[in-house]
Amino acid sequence: MATRQDNTISNIKTLNYDAVIVGGGGSGMRASLQLAESGMNVAVITKVFPTRSHTVAAQGGIGASLGNMSNDNWHFHFYDTVKGSDWLGDQDAIEYMCREAPKVVYELEHMGMPFDRNEDGTIYQRPFGGHTSNYGEKAVQRACAAADRTGHALLHTLYQKNLEQGTQFFIEWIALDLIKDEDGNINGVIALEQETGTVAVFQSPVTVLATGGAGRIFAASTNAYINTGDGIGMAVRAGVPLQDMEFWQFHPTGVAGAGVLLTEGCRGEGAILRNKDGEAFMERYAPTVKDLAPRDLVSRSMDQEIKEGRGCGPNGDYIVMDMTHLGVDTIMKRLPSVFEIGKNFANVDITKEPIPVIPTIHYMMGGIPTTIHGQVITPNLEAGTDDEGLYSEGTIVKGLYAIGECACVSVHGANRLGTNSLLDLVVFGRAAGKHIVDGFHHNDHNYKPLDTHVLDFTVGRLNKLQQSTEGYNAQDVADEIRAIMQKHASVFRTQALMDEGVEKLLALEEKIDHIHLADKSQVFNTARIEAFEVINLYEVAKATMISAASRHESRGAHSVADYDRPEDDDYAPNGRNDHDWMKHTIWYSDDNRIIYKPVRKTPLTVDYIEPKVRVY
Ligand SMILES: Cc1cc2nc3c(=O)[nH]c(=O)nc-3n(C[C@H](O)[C@H](O)[C@H](O)COP(=O)(O)OP(=O)(O)OC[C@H]3O[C@@H](n4cnc5c(N)ncnc54)[C@H](O)[C@@H]3O)c2cc1C
């Protein structure tokens, strides 16, 4: 393998695999398990130890209509997800996910995932925001939970199964770029080992991006520091556009001032949001499901309370969540981590007093566009637009898949329902795995030597940083990005704020081009990792801000004061303008252009759910 001093192309070692997966979180390890079980030689490259991937932080549950504790079926789940998405989700993908849900949860159970149990031995399920039975009639118990540590249980189960099947892990390696050949096919990745600074090529006919979210583009976030959108950056540098990046979910209950998440499972177990007068105000905004309304609606309602002077605390700038009536036993059994978080991050004993909360950035609904098999797909530019100015989708990027939070298979649309992300990871991780296995056994893979030109770009990036003598500190630039995003693309947006945000972000280009690495050492040089990460953060931030400024309506998490309209408005109820804006945004990094493609309206086996005003 090439040494740390010598990253000239001829010295970079190439490793061959049947498949390379970038990311050892829930989605990456569900896919790798499928491949390893089929006998494929699979490598998982991960920035952190697999069980420290961000999936470990998932608390509340994984959604599946098992119906263990109340009347439920996949049709209700399908309806809730379409409505939750504010009709921007693709209904074929949503049907696929909701139908597969019970199957993948039982698979996890059979792998040994330690779910909580009911008296009769079935999996415990709790209510969650926007989950209803009988098409919106009342809240339903659909979130399959392992206390408030569901992601932890999931990730450890998958890691153990992967070890059993011989998946090879490259731990604390950071993937830098995809390797694209002259025909536009992806042939693997180039990655850097953090411990030694060694660079290697992972050559493979199949590369899967499973790099998770990018919540660190915002200043206040529930996301881990590692969530910097690296897969997104790699995809756009390989010419792949991004879909629906304006849609970012704010979770209503981040600990005020700290950002750490208090799961929606709290409200699932009966917690109530209160304003300074002690009023359970969600009854006014969502009379049927109250505190269990979807996240966009709860976040906006909290913001409204604060704006109208009913916020809590000396500055009236937060809301409180009250769990005191749940009782110590329930809290310690169902929400033990929340109890710890209350103590450690807010100095609050949640069994005795309400805890201050504030909406905090949480989840990226958009991402790298894919089919339901996880194949990366781009619009068919050659075919031109239809009468409505929309491009059709149609060009598969050969050799490239994306799954998990970095992907946009379009099941979450404009707003994700809680527990549908863990579900998305395992459903589409498994689906991609199956598709890769089928394709692999039908193809001839002889790993031709790579033309070394394909490495020039990345080697140039490495050398530029290593030889830099002046420029900007990566963390300072990252802080500037975060400050801009927090101010200009927050819970409530205005057109003027977003337009200004675009200008401010584009003005940072020069700093991004001139990042200075002061510390040139090779051994565990985290400053170098951060320098690569900030470039990825910047791509995600630009995609978000430019897509947001281009969408002239309010839909789901994209709430713009300029486009507010009343619920009974004929043309755009609640600001959602289906006539002009029921379409997916596609952003290209090379010239920041935006184009649009249609929302898929043909579920696999059932009738299309027609749009209606979204009330709860
Ligand atoms: C606090 C919190 C609680 C949540 N609770 C729930 C819940 O209860 N239910 C639910 O459905 N969803 C929940 N979510 C959302 C859900 O947890 C995430 O969307 C999901 O876990 C993301 O999984 P992933 O596999 O896409 O990525 P991750 O688990 O984030 O894994 C990403 C992987 O990519 C690797 N990686 C990244 N960049 C690189 C690179 N350049 N090179 C190499 N490796 C790289 C990382 O090391 C990591 O292994 C929660 C989210 C948060 C923040």
The ligand as a Gaussian input file, in Angstrom:
#p B3LYP/6-31G(d) Opt

LIG

0 1
 C      -31.106000      11.884000      17.423000
 C      -31.827000      11.190000      16.315000
 C      -32.841000      10.286000      16.597000
 C      -33.508000       9.625000      15.562000
 N      -34.505000       8.731000      15.852000
 C      -35.122000       8.072000      14.836000
 C      -36.130000       7.100000      15.114000
 O      -36.471000       6.804000      16.252000
 N      -36.716000       6.478000      14.058000
 C      -36.379000       6.760000      12.760000
 O      -36.941000       6.164000      11.849000
 N      -35.397000       7.667000      12.493000
 C      -34.779000       8.318000      13.488000
 N      -33.799000       9.229000      13.193000
 C      -33.303000       9.334000      11.820000
 C      -32.394000       8.154000      11.508000
 O      -31.732000       7.744000      12.674000
 C      -31.344000       8.477000      10.442000
 O      -31.972000       9.064000       9.351000
 C      -30.658000       7.200000      10.007000
 O      -30.163000       6.493000      11.108000
 C      -29.544000       7.431000       9.005000
 O      -28.981000       6.170000       8.696000
 P      -27.955000       6.005000       7.497000
 O      -27.644000       4.555000       7.365000
 O      -28.479000       6.694000       6.301000
 O      -26.684000       6.808000       7.972000
 P      -25.816000       6.787000       9.326000
 O      -26.304000       5.862000      10.353000
 O      -25.625000       8.215000       9.689000
 O      -24.456000       6.193000       8.816000
 C      -23.625000       6.905000       7.922000
 C      -22.355000       6.120000       7.753000
 O      -21.588000       6.707000       6.724000
 C      -20.246000       6.798000       7.141000
 N      -19.632000       7.884000       6.381000
 C      -20.086000       9.132000       6.183000
 N      -19.247000       9.800000       5.377000
 C      -18.258000       8.950000       5.057000
 C      -17.101000       9.042000       4.261000
 N      -16.759000      10.159000       3.619000
 N      -16.290000       7.966000       4.170000
 C      -16.580000       6.817000       4.827000
 N      -17.679000       6.675000       5.583000
 C      -18.499000       7.730000       5.690000
 C      -20.303000       6.995000       8.634000
 O      -19.102000       6.588000       9.235000
 C      -21.459000       6.070000       8.989000
 O      -20.989000       4.757000       9.137000
 C      -33.148000       9.896000      14.226000
 C      -32.138000      10.811000      13.947000
 C      -31.504000      11.482000      14.982000
 C      -30.490000      12.512000      14.630000

